[in-house]
Amino acid sequence: MTITTNSTDCVLAVEAHGLVKQFGANRAVDGVDLEIKTGTICGVLGPNGAGKTTVINMLATLLKPDAGVAKIFGHDIESETQIVRQLIGLTGQFASIDEELSATENLRMFARLLGFSHKDAKVKADELLDEFGLTEAANRPLSKFSGGMRRRLDLAASLISQPPLIFLDEPTTGLDPRTRAKMWQTVRNLVQNGSTVLLTTQLLDEADQLADDIVVIDKGRVVANNTPDGLKKSIGTASLQLTVKNPDDAELARAIIGNLLQVNVQIAKTSELSAPMDSADKLTNVLDALKDSGIQLYEVNVTKPTLDEVFFALTGSGSVGDNDNELAYSGRSNSDSKGLWR
Amino acid sequence: MTNTLIIPASERRLNNYVSMEFTFKNTLTFAYRSLVKGFKNPESFADVVIMPVMFTLMFTYLFGGAISGDVTAYLPIIVPGILMQTCVTGSSNAASQLREDMDKNTTSRFKSMPIARIAPLAGILTADLVRYAIAGVITFAVGALIGYRPPAGLFAVLACILFMSLIAWCLSWLFAFIAMKVKSVAAASSGAMLIMFPMAFLSNAFAPTETMPSAIRFFAEHINPLSKAVSATREILAYGTLSSDFYFALLGSLAILAVFIPLTVRAYGKRR
């Protein structure tokens, strides 16, 4: 049976409705809908344990959904499993490469498994090693590889069959800012060449930099689905943090700021307030209003919003447990696409 | 990055099944991978090298006199027995080896690739044929050193190694099934032992069955396919002929395959 979907019209790369996955008592994914247009990057943003990886594992045919349907380029993940596997590349959170083999041996083996001849597998492996700047390390034991090198090799292995849809599960977690910027450029190049990318991240900034659409998930549910600009409009581009001198003033300050900015204001440690701001220009208004009410301030900060604040703005409750709220350096990488990793 | 454009999903020729030919190719690739890893880590062959030496010497000098009157007379009985025992122990090792492999992240990648489901398992088990062959060669070499000269000659010896390797390969699917069903390497290893020991020892491999209690004797003579395999081997080595035991052992092993390949592949492919 050979199936050729003959349509040039815009088929969605991913179309999922009501995906549910339950692990014992824990409903890891609780009714997720997802639509990803072909040729775009979709960023799935959420804290640890939000269900990001579980969603990817279902779409990548590793896990069976308990409910819901999903299609990859129009092919059902349940009934057309083997077709779906021909269309995807999966790069998990943990490098899935063989520690006992060298980088070359790993890539050649994966290529052979995908049906490449000996000669073609060799050519393909060398090509990918070169592309990802691993030629020098090609025959070194993987135990000597850095985290960044492993990620690259893992991604290279996912690209052997040049799949039209690539899943990247937290591709930059644990990478230093420079390596992270390169990984971002690599992802952009993939899309330039016609791939569709679904990437998960805990970093708001990363989703903002890369994604055409951002899906925010929390506790297995989609809490927001928007473009980066749309999302920023709803949560602000800046985060105002101030500490009042007298904790008794905190509630009053909350009311004033909330009224002025039309947002939810969070209070922590009785005297620390934080609120999203759509523009840093509003800071003067806030400070004036507080001064007029006689509220004295101890400290004022305007920072980029953290994931925790995004969640507070979207759900009205802080939900991020073990997230360290660290945002990546956000400079867009201008590196030339050629020789990125060399 | 290469600037080769990705072929859109709609322009690809896609199959929802894997052909037999591709399954076979995938299996060979996995077997090759397993061997490359094995040769990078030569200690992994220690068991199939040391065990036949140890057991052949130990059993021959411990039981030779008691069972057959003298060591030379015991050799035609014990060498086929040791051959069976080392091959079967080797195949039971597949359980812990597979369990360990399944827990690695590479398994996720294999499962997301358009390859034959059976191939990662079949590859590892097939690569073990090399281990069985090593065990077989060493068993006969040690036997020859202490005076064993099979009447049917070298060709019969090679045929026996091949035959016993095949039996062990079939049996390894049973151990693979155990590996799929348990959660830890330790459980896989002890589960395999619990099956391997009664099968190897409640047989005619080391001692004549005549003096065994009737229930054990019945099992050893009529049920245990490994007894049949040992009897068949003894006959090949002595006369160069194939007895009914040979076919019985072969059929028994194929039955194991028929039952455990589907069960094992299903357990492996199961998406939780």
HADDOCK unambig.tbl for C-alpha pairs under 7 A between the chains (distance, minus, plus):
assign (segid A and resid 1 and name CA) (segid B and resid 15 and name CA) 6.29 0.50 0.50
assign (segid A and resid 2 and name CA) (segid B and resid 13 and name CA) 6.55 0.50 0.50
assign (segid A and resid 2 and name CA) (segid B and resid 14 and name CA) 5.81 0.50 0.50
assign (segid A and resid 2 and name CA) (segid B and resid 15 and name CA) 5.28 0.50 0.50
assign (segid A and resid 3 and name CA) (segid B and resid 13 and name CA) 6.57 0.50 0.50
assign (segid A and resid 3 and name CA) (segid B and resid 14 and name CA) 5.70 0.50 0.50
assign (segid A and resid 3 and name CA) (segid B and resid 15 and name CA) 6.62 0.50 0.50
assign (segid A and resid 4 and name CA) (segid B and resid 10 and name CA) 6.53 0.50 0.50
assign (segid A and resid 4 and name CA) (segid B and resid 11 and name CA) 6.92 0.50 0.50
assign (segid A and resid 4 and name CA) (segid B and resid 12 and name CA) 6.75 0.50 0.50
assign (segid A and resid 4 and name CA) (segid B and resid 13 and name CA) 5.85 0.50 0.50
assign (segid A and resid 4 and name CA) (segid B and resid 14 and name CA) 6.77 0.50 0.50
assign (segid A and resid 5 and name CA) (segid B and resid 10 and name CA) 5.04 0.50 0.50
assign (segid A and resid 6 and name CA) (segid B and resid 10 and name CA) 5.96 0.50 0.50
assign (segid A and resid 7 and name CA) (segid B and resid 10 and name CA) 6.57 0.50 0.50
assign (segid A and resid 60 and name CA) (segid B and resid 112 and name CA) 6.09 0.50 0.50
assign (segid A and resid 61 and name CA) (segid B and resid 112 and name CA) 6.33 0.50 0.50
assign (segid A and resid 62 and name CA) (segid B and resid 111 and name CA) 6.51 0.50 0.50
assign (segid A and resid 62 and name CA) (segid B and resid 112 and name CA) 6.34 0.50 0.50
assign (segid A and resid 62 and name CA) (segid B and resid 271 and name CA) 6.01 0.50 0.50
assign (segid A and resid 63 and name CA) (segid B and resid 271 and name CA) 4.88 0.50 0.50
assign (segid A and resid 63 and name CA) (segid B and resid 272 and name CA) 5.69 0.50 0.50
assign (segid A and resid 64 and name CA) (segid B and resid 271 and name CA) 5.48 0.50 0.50
assign (segid A and resid 64 and name CA) (segid B and resid 272 and name CA) 6.15 0.50 0.50
assign (segid A and resid 73 and name CA) (segid B and resid 9 and name CA) 6.58 0.50 0.50
assign (segid A and resid 80 and name CA) (segid B and resid 16 and name CA) 5.89 0.50 0.50
assign (segid A and resid 81 and name CA) (segid B and resid 16 and name CA) 6.94 0.50 0.50
assign (segid A and resid 82 and name CA) (segid B and resid 16 and name CA) 4.76 0.50 0.50
assign (segid A and resid 82 and name CA) (segid B and resid 17 and name CA) 6.28 0.50 0.50
assign (segid A and resid 82 and name CA) (segid B and resid 114 and name CA) 5.73 0.50 0.50
assign (segid A and resid 83 and name CA) (segid B and resid 14 and name CA) 5.85 0.50 0.50
assign (segid A and resid 83 and name CA) (segid B and resid 15 and name CA) 5.81 0.50 0.50
assign (segid A and resid 83 and name CA) (segid B and resid 16 and name CA) 4.98 0.50 0.50
assign (segid A and resid 85 and name CA) (segid B and resid 112 and name CA) 5.79 0.50 0.50
assign (segid A and resid 85 and name CA) (segid B and resid 113 and name CA) 5.39 0.50 0.50
assign (segid A and resid 85 and name CA) (segid B and resid 114 and name CA) 4.97 0.50 0.50
assign (segid A and resid 86 and name CA) (segid B and resid 113 and name CA) 6.93 0.50 0.50
assign (segid A and resid 86 and name CA) (segid B and resid 114 and name CA) 5.38 0.50 0.50
assign (segid A and resid 87 and name CA) (segid B and resid 9 and name CA) 6.72 0.50 0.50
assign (segid A and resid 90 and name CA) (segid B and resid 109 and name CA) 6.93 0.50 0.50
assign (segid A and resid 94 and name CA) (segid B and resid 105 and name CA) 6.87 0.50 0.50
assign (segid A and resid 95 and name CA) (segid B and resid 105 and name CA) 6.92 0.50 0.50
assign (segid A and resid 96 and name CA) (segid B and resid 105 and name CA) 4.57 0.50 0.50
assign (segid A and resid 96 and name CA) (segid B and resid 106 and name CA) 4.33 0.50 0.50
assign (segid A and resid 96 and name CA) (segid B and resid 109 and name CA) 6.32 0.50 0.50
assign (segid A and resid 97 and name CA) (segid B and resid 106 and name CA) 5.55 0.50 0.50
assign (segid A and resid 98 and name CA) (segid B and resid 106 and name CA) 6.46 0.50 0.50
assign (segid A and resid 100 and name CA) (segid B and resid 37 and name CA) 6.26 0.50 0.50
assign (segid A and resid 101 and name CA) (segid B and resid 37 and name CA) 6.86 0.50 0.50
assign (segid A and resid 109 and name CA) (segid B and resid 29 and name CA) 6.96 0.50 0.50
assign (segid A and resid 112 and name CA) (segid B and resid 29 and name CA) 6.88 0.50 0.50
assign (segid A and resid 113 and name CA) (segid B and resid 26 and name CA) 5.48 0.50 0.50
assign (segid A and resid 113 and name CA) (segid B and resid 29 and name CA) 6.62 0.50 0.50
assign (segid A and resid 113 and name CA) (segid B and resid 115 and name CA) 6.70 0.50 0.50
assign (segid A and resid 114 and name CA) (segid B and resid 115 and name CA) 6.92 0.50 0.50
assign (segid A and resid 131 and name CA) (segid B and resid 1 and name CA) 5.56 0.50 0.50
assign (segid A and resid 162 and name CA) (segid B and resid 6 and name CA) 6.16 0.50 0.50
assign (segid A and resid 164 and name CA) (segid B and resid 6 and name CA) 6.18 0.50 0.50
assign (segid A and resid 164 and name CA) (segid B and resid 7 and name CA) 6.93 0.50 0.50
assign (segid A and resid 164 and name CA) (segid B and resid 8 and name CA) 6.17 0.50 0.50
assign (segid A and resid 164 and name CA) (segid B and resid 9 and name CA) 6.21 0.50 0.50
assign (segid A and resid 189 and name CA) (segid B and resid 1 and name CA) 6.96 0.50 0.50
assign (segid A and resid 193 and name CA) (segid B and resid 3 and name CA) 6.38 0.50 0.50
assign (segid A and resid 193 and name CA) (segid B and resid 4 and name CA) 6.75 0.50 0.50
assign (segid A and resid 193 and name CA) (segid B and resid 5 and name CA) 4.71 0.50 0.50
assign (segid A and resid 193 and name CA) (segid B and resid 6 and name CA) 5.86 0.50 0.50
assign (segid A and resid 194 and name CA) (segid B and resid 5 and name CA) 6.04 0.50 0.50
assign (segid A and resid 194 and name CA) (segid B and resid 6 and name CA) 5.25 0.50 0.50
assign (segid A and resid 195 and name CA) (segid B and resid 6 and name CA) 6.22 0.50 0.50
assign (segid A and resid 337 and name CA) (segid B and resid 1 and name CA) 6.35 0.50 0.50
assign (segid A and resid 338 and name CA) (segid B and resid 1 and name CA) 5.72 0.50 0.50
